[in-house]
Amino acid sequence: MPSQRFAPPSEVPGLAARRIAADIVDGVLHKHRTLDDQLDGSGAHPGLKTLADRDRALMRRLVATVLRRLGTLGHVLSRLLDKGIPSEAPRAQSALLIGAAQILWMDVPDHAAVDLSVRLVQSDRRAARYAGLVNAVLRRCAREGQALVEEVAGKSLDLPPWLLARWSAHYGEATARDMALALGHEPSLDLTVKSDAEQWASRLHGETLPTGTVRMLLHGAVTMLPGFAEGQWWVQDAAAALPARLFGDIKGKSIADLCAAPGGKTAQLALSGAQVTAIDRSPARVARLRENLTRLSLQAETVVADAVEWAGPADGFDGILIDAPCTSTGTIRRHPDVSWLRQESDIAAMTALQQRLLKKSASLLKPGGTLVYCTCSLEPEEGEQAVAALLAAEPALRRVPIEASEVAGLDEIITAAGDLRTLPSHLPNADPKLGGLDGFYAARLVKS
């Protein structure tokens, strides 16, 4: 990382957060690095260590807003620039995107958004000559930008065309537009609590969803919230909390959680009294899973292994949960980088892996055992079609339809075949930040 991108002690307040945000946006758009890689773990941006919590939160909001609104930002800036965004100076591009995002969608004074974006380019050798351009364009954005945003309202520019076309074909154009609209809003924080959801909703100033998840708007670090240190809850999207519940009563039963990290579903299964074996191929992710279980005071056997190659016990399992690796298009509301990192060609590789995992799971399942397959993808190849292919290849398996009563009476999330399918536009709320779900698919199969 170039040394001039680190903040000296006397730097203008807020500039360090914007500099790191610009680096991370550049990492996603030009180096194809995920947000998770750049924000956590060994590959995290080194400048994050010096950021105060407030600046860290600002940096995350800046990055998420740019990626969530990237298509609309591109439209606005293309109308304000005669020759397009300078491609030879990535810092000029990221400064324009970050400045415009603040002006159009964030509670930042226009003059501060402009000034700090200009300082960003001035501190970069390749981009410094564009300081005047950035200043002029962002001042125009403050005057004309909102009208340009309204000009394309409803056109779903913030989804890649290939993804919008797929969703329109599979779910219908109206539903696809509703999904795209839901993805434009910063999501709430969802928590799975060990017990007494109403009490925790009250303590955390949130609300209890029909499914029992506690939903709240986050202000500050998760680790500082009441109940975190005591292990009373864990972060888990309301949709992601549903598949583990489809086993019914599992007290004392042996359940394998394949591809288990970071462990939200493992925790649910353990809390329900199952004897859980959690398998994941990544040592680092399994280490994190163990840390989470320790905090939650829950027990599970953990195994570092490729689930497809893992032998498993000779007598098999009463139940198997597969949260399979997928394109993750259902998680865009929480991971907006997915929109710009995934390609349609990725789907085929994922479906091949999913089929291998499904066949392996069928061999690990006891007669009479239950298999719950789920993905956080909105693509039918990774959901409905994957299960159809498995049922055609494995006559010993049959689908057991999910009843609405098992998912808090939410009929709209049950498909005609009896599978679970949540969409970003489900569970709407007058406050868009408190509405929506991750896109999830789940099917329940039983071995004869």
N, C-alpha and C positions, 0 to 999 in steps of 0.2 A: 504494500500500500504506500503510495507516495507520501513523503513526510509532510508536505504542505497541507495535507487533508486532515491533520490532527490539530486539535484546538489548543492554542497557547493559553496560559492561565488568564490573560487579560482580554480574551476574545469577547466579542459582542454576545450578550445572552441569547440563547436560542440558535446560534449559528452552528455549534457543534452537532446538535440534534439534526439540523437540516443537512449538514455535510454527510453525516452517517446515513441519513435517509437517502440522499442522492447516490451514495456508494451502493446501497442495497438495491435501489431501483435499477441502477446500472447493472448490478449483478444478475438480477432476474431477466432484464430485457436483452442484455448483450452477452452475458456469460452463461445464461441458462442455469443459474443456481437457485435452488428453492429458498423460500423465506426461512424455513426451519433450519437449513444448513447455515444461513448467514446470521441467525439470531441466537442459536443455541449450540452448545457442544464445542468440539475442537476447531470447527471451521467458522466459529462466530467472529463477527467483525471485532477487531481488537479495541476499537474505540469505545465499545459498549461498556467496558470496565470503568471508564471515567465518567459516564453519564449519571446524573442524579435521576431518581425515580421519575420525577416530573418530566424531565427531558426525554427519558426513555419512552414514556407513554406518548409524548408528542411525536417522537420519531416513528413509533409504530403506527400512529394514526396517519401520519404523512404518507408513509409507504403504502398502507392499506387503501387510503383514499385514492392515491394515484393509480394503483393497480385495479381497484374496483371501478374506476371511472375512466379507464385509459382510452376507450373508444371515443367517448364524448370529448375528453381532453384533446385527442388528436384532431377531432373536427373543429373545435374552437380555435386551437392554435394554427391549424391550416388556413383558417379564414383571416387570422390576424398577421400571418407571415406571408410575404410576397414570394419567397423562394423555399419555403418549407423549413423544418427544423434542421440546423446544421448537423450533418451526419459525422463530420470529422472531429467534432468536439462533444463527446458524450456528456460532459459536465454542463454544457450549455443546454442540451436537451433535457437533462434531469432537473436543472434549475428552472426551466420554463414549466415543466410538468408540476413540480412541487409548488412553485409560485402560483400557478393558475388553480391548482387544487385548493390551496388555502383561500384564495379570493372567492372561489365559486361555492365551496362546500364547508369550509371550516371557520370557526369563530376566531379569526385572526384579522387585525386591522389591515386594510389594503396596503397602507404605506409600509408596514412592517414586512408583509409578504414580498413586496417589490424590493425593498432595500436589502433584505437578507438574501434574496435570490441573486441580486447583482453582486453582493459580496462573495457568494459562492463561486461565480464565474471569474471574478477578479482574482481569486486565490488559486486558480488553476491555469497553468502556463498555456495549455492548448486553447482554453476557452476564453481567456482574458479579453481578447479583442472583440468578443461578442457582448461585453457588458452593456454597451449602449443599446444594442438590439434587445437584450433581455429587459432592460429598463423600459424601453418604448412599448414593447409588446405587452408586458404585464400591466402597464398603465392603461393601455387600450382594453385589456381584458377586464380591468376593474370597471370601465365605463360600458363596454359592449358585451361582455362575456355572458351575462345571464340571459340576454336575448338570444344569443347563439345557442345556449343550452336548450332553451325552450323550443328553438327551431327544430330540434331533433328529438324532442320528448316522445317517447313511445316507439322509437325506431330500434331499440335494443342494440345500440352501437357498442355497448360495453361487453358484449359476448363475441367471441370469434365467429365469423360467419358459418364455419363448418359445424360448430356446436349448436348455434341457433337453428340451422337447417335440420339437424338431427332431432332436436327436441320438438320442433314444429311438426315433423313427420310422425313422430312417435306419440306425442301427447296432444297435438293440435296447436294451431297458431295462437289461440287465445291463452291457453295454459302456458305455452312457452313464453309469451310476453309477460304473463304474471310472474313466472319464475325469474325471468331476467330482471323485472322490477324489484323483486324481493332481494336479489343479489346485490342491488345497489345500496343497501343499507347496512351499516355496521351492526353485527349481530349482538345479542345479549350474551350473558354468561350463564350457562346451564350447569347445575350441580345435581349429582345423584347423592342423596343423603342416606345415612344408615337407618335412621328412624325419625318419625315426627316431622314430616316435611313442612307442615303448617307452622310449627314452632320455629324452624330454621328460616322459612320464608319471612316471618315476622322479624327475626333477629337481623337478617341480612337485607331487610327493606326490599324484598323481592315479592314474587307471587308463585303460587303452586299451580303447575299445569295439570290438566286432567289426568295425565299419565303418572303424576307423582314427582316429576322433576321440579326442582326449585329454579326459577328463572329470575335474573336480576341484571341491572345495569352496573357494570364494574366501574368503581372509582378507586384507583390505587392498585397495589400489587395483590395478587391472589393470596400469596403466603401470609399477608397481614390480616386477612379476613378472620372473623371469629369462627372457631371450629376447625381451621386448617391444621394447626399444630397438633390438635387433639385427635385428628383423624376421623372427624365426624362426617366428612363428605369428600367427594372428588369431582373434578371437572369432567363433564361428559355431556355432549349434545343430547337433547331429549330423544331424538330419533335413534342415536347410537345406543341408547339405554333399552330399547325395545327388544332386540333379538334375543338377549340372554333370558328374557322372561318367557320365551315361547316353549321352554322345556317343561313348564309346570312345576310340580313338587319334586325337587332333586335332592332333598336332604339325605345324606349318606350315600348318594350315587356317585359313580366315577365319571367325571366329565373331562374331556380334553379340549383345551382352548388352543387351536392352531393359529399361528401368526398373532400371538397374544399381546405383544407389547403395543402401547405403554401400560395396558393392564386394566382398563376400566371394566371390560366385560369379565375378566378374571376375578376382579373384586366383587362384582355382582354375584357370580356363581359361588364364590367362597362365602359371601355373606348369607347366601341361601342355604348353606350347609352342605354343599357338595364337596367331594374329594377331588380337587382340581389339579390337573397337570397342564401347565402353561408352557407352550413350545414357541420359540421364535429363533430365527437363524442369526440374529444380530446380538453379539455379546453385549454391546453398549446398551441396546434397547432392553435386553433382559436385566441388566444391572439396574436400569431405571425402573423396570417393573418391580424388582425386588425392593427397591427403595420405597416405592409407592405402597406396596403391601405392608412393609414395616411401619410406615406412618399410619396406615389404616388398621394396624393390629389384626391383619387377616393372614391366613395360611394357604399356601399353594406350593406344590412341587414345581420347580422351574427347570426347563431343559433348553440348552442352547443347541439347536439342530435345525436342519432343513426338513420341514414337515414332510415333504414328498419322499425323502430318503429315510426318515426315522422309522425304526422297526416297531416301536411301541410294545406294550405288554402282550403276552400270548393270548390272554383271555379277552382282550379288547376293552371297550368302554361302553358304559350305559348311554352316554351322550357325547356328541362332538359338536363343537361350535367352530365354524370357519368364518372369520372376518377376512376374506381373501384380499390379497394385493390387487389393486385395480387402478383405473385411471383417475379415481377420486373426484370425478366431476360433480358429485353431490356435495362436496365440501367447499365449493368456491366461496360461499358466504363467509366462511372463516379463514379460508386460504385462497385469497384472490389471485395469487401467482399461478394457480393451477390453470386458469384460463389461458395464460400466455406461455406456459411451459409444455402443455400437452398438445399432441397432434392426433388427428383421426387415425393415423397409421399405428398409434400406440395400442389401440384396442385389440388388434389381432394377437399381439404378443401376450397381453394380459389374459385373454380368454384361453389361450393354450395353457398357461400356468394354472388358471382356475380349474380347468378340466383335470389336470394332473392332481391337484389338491382334492378335488371332489372324489375321484376314483380311489385315492389313497384313504380318504376318510371312510368310504364305504367298506374298505377292507378292515379298518380298525374298529368298526361298530359291531357290538354284540347283536345277535338276533333279538328283535323287539326294541332295540335301541333307537334313539332319536338323533337325527342330524339336522342342525340348523345352519343353513348357508346364508351369508349376508355379504354385501359389498356397499361401500359408500359411493357407488357410481350410479348415474342416471341413464347409462347406456344399456339397452335391452340385451345386447350380446353378453354382458357381464352379469345379467340378472336372470330374467325370464328364459332367455335362450340357453343359458348355461345349465339351468335346472332341467329344461326339456331334453337337452342332449344327454344328461346324466340318467334321467329316467328311462330314456330309450336304450341306453347301454347297460343299465343295471336293473333287471326285472325284479330283483329282491326288494327294491326300494319303491315306496309309494308316498305320494303327497298327502299330508294331513292338513286340510285347510285351516287357516287362522280365523278365529271368530272375532268380530268387532268387540265382544265383551272382554276379550283378552287384552285389548289395547284401548281401554277406557271408553269404549263405545264409538271410537273414531272410524265410522264406516268409510269415510273418504280415503283412508290410507290402506284399505283392503282391496285387492284386485279381484276381478271376476273369477280367477282361478283359485283364490283363497290365499294368495301370497301378500306380503306387506310391501307397500311402495309409498314412501314419504317423499314429498316435493318441497322445495324451498318456499313455495307459496302457501303451504298448509299452515294451519293455526294462525290466521291473520289477527292483527291487533291494531287498535286505533293508533298506537305508537308503533311504527314499523320496526323500531329497534327491539321491541318485545314480541314480535311475531316471527313466524317462519320456523322451518326445521331444516336440518341437513337432508340431502337426498339420499335415502337408504332403500335397499331392497333386501328382503329376507324371505326364505321359504323353509318350511318344516317338512322333513321326510322321515319315514319310519322304515326300518329294515324288518322284513317278514322272517 
